[in-house]
Amino acid sequence: MSDQILYPKATAVWLVDNTSMSFEQIADFCGLHHLEVKGIADGEVARDIRGADPIANGQLSREELEKAEADPAYRMKALVGKHQDLLKVTKKAPRYTPVSRRQDRPDAIAWFLRNHPEVTDAQISKLLGTTKATIDQVRNRTHWNIGAIKPVDPVSLGLVGQLELDAVVKKAAEKKAREAARKGGDGATLAPASETAALEAAMPLDDDLVSEQGAAQDYEDQPADAWQGEEEDEEA
């Protein structure tokens, strides 16, 4: 199989329509299965795809094409061009901080911890190019230079750009708001006893309940002789 090419199906469509190569040759060059190429030739696959000339777009030389048409066993080799760079997955390099600025990172960490506690350690570490251990040392005041550390805006220190800082702070604030909204919707909790007592004192009582409570209080306030007299009347 040759190097990966751009627009493999469109290229296969063009090769099927404009060359006499076998399905296996086209499949090998385009990185497809030979049955898929057969489906293209039969009109069952890629019917709406317009063919792309690999010679015009710099992926194949005329000489390679002629060799393949002359020899069914020949396998074409794609030209190595600028398009190969587009197909490579590039990994973002770690943030580089100049040596002269590295001593300022604890100040920037302290600024984040004081002004934006919602920003996670992972976000701070990625933004400033520092480690979680350093962040913990600044937070716990165990850093070797803690006496000289003072919160300073990382933008003014030249460690990050303003737009990049705003994006990180905004993302952290939105995440915090979502978590607060989710916690707020979990359901009502029990109110403190002081609040419930004040609420009960302010609530008006039912008239029947008030009358019953008053009668009970009057009965309790009567002397013992009155209770005995009532009991004797009931027995008679």
GIDANOR-V977414 format. One record per backbone hydrogen bond with DSSP energy under -0.5 kcal/mol. CO is the residue of the C=O (numbers start at 1). NH is the residue of the N-H. Records with the same first field share a line. If there is no record, write none. Layout:
# GIDANOR-V977414
CO->NH, NH
This chain:
# GIDANOR-V977414
7->11
8->12
9->13
10->14, 52
11->15
12->16
13->17
14->18
15->19
22->26
23->27
24->28
25->29
26->30
27->31, 32
28->2
33->36, 37
34->38
35->39
36->40
37->41
38->42
39->44, 45
40->43
46->49
52->54
53->57
54->59, 60
55->58
59->79
61->65
62->66
63->67
64->68
65->69
66->70
67->71
71->74
74->76
79->81
81->84
82->85, 86
83->87
84->88
88->90
95->97
96->98
98->101, 102
99->102, 103
101->104
102->105
104->108
105->109
106->110
107->111, 152
108->112
109->113
110->114
111->115
112->116
116->119
120->124
121->125
122->126
123->127
124->128
125->129, 130
131->135
132->136
133->137
134->138
135->139
136->140
137->142, 143
138->141
143->146
145->148, 149
146->149
153->157
154->158, 159, 160
155->158
161->165
162->166
163->167
164->168
165->169
166->170
167->171
168->172
169->173
170->174
171->175
172->176
173->177
174->178
175->179
176->180
177->181
178->182
179->183
180->184
181->185
183->186
192->196
193->197
194->198
195->199
196->200
197->201
198->202
199->203
206->210
207->211
208->212
209->213
210->214
211->215
212->216
213->217
214->218
215->219
216->220
217->221
218->222
219->222
223->227
224->228
225->229
226->230
227->231
228->232
229->233
230->234
231->235
232->236
